[in-house]
Amino acid sequence: MVSKNTKTRKQLIEVARDLFARDGKKNVTMNDIAEASRKGRRTLYTYFKSKEDVYRAVIDNELSLVLEQLEQVSARDTDPEAKLTDHIITHLDAVKNAVGRNGSLKADFFHDIYEVERTRRKIDMREIGLIRDILNEGVTKRVFKRVNIELTAMIIFYALKGLEVPYIRQGISTEFENNKSSIVEFVFSGIRKTH
């Protein structure tokens, strides 16, 4: 059962996300969040010290949703190659959707990239762990070559992360949609075991 405190905090985060998405972070005040949530300033300040604190919680919540999708991919009972393919595509699409669904938060995402990165660190480490697990499974099942799994997981993760901004900004969107399999194949060319 979800406690009342957790439910209230989630509601405040969702209301703030909607306001940030509609009006942009700089145009939203703590008063706006309190009024829109119908919880009052005292309740809002019980959970968050400042608007920056609320913003970090919104970003953290969005990134947690991305991680949930990636964990679902990892939990599938499929072969490691299909799992890694799905992970790569899910990562890029989920990040793009998270940023896109937040309206003007999209602009703040690019202006506040340092803040987003700080918030992302723990989620990034968990995602690297998911990739590492897929690679371990692939090496064990002799689908992938014996590689330095830790290093390979980090390379794959940071390659995906490097594609995020151009993908979100539509710079490679159409090309990527048409060439997802080429990008995935590029990753596999370095780790697939040849018989």
Secondary structure, 3 states (H helix, E strand, C coil): CCCHHHHHHHHHHHHHHHHHHHHCHHHCCHHHHHHHHCCCHHHHHHHCCCHHHHHHHHHHHHHHHHHHHHHHHHHCCCCHHHHHHHHHHHHHHHHHHHHHCCCCHHHHHHHCHHHHHHHHHHHHHHHHHHHHHHHHHHHHCCCECCCCHHHHHHHHHHHHHHHHHHHHCCCCHHHHHHHHHHHHHHHHHHHECCC
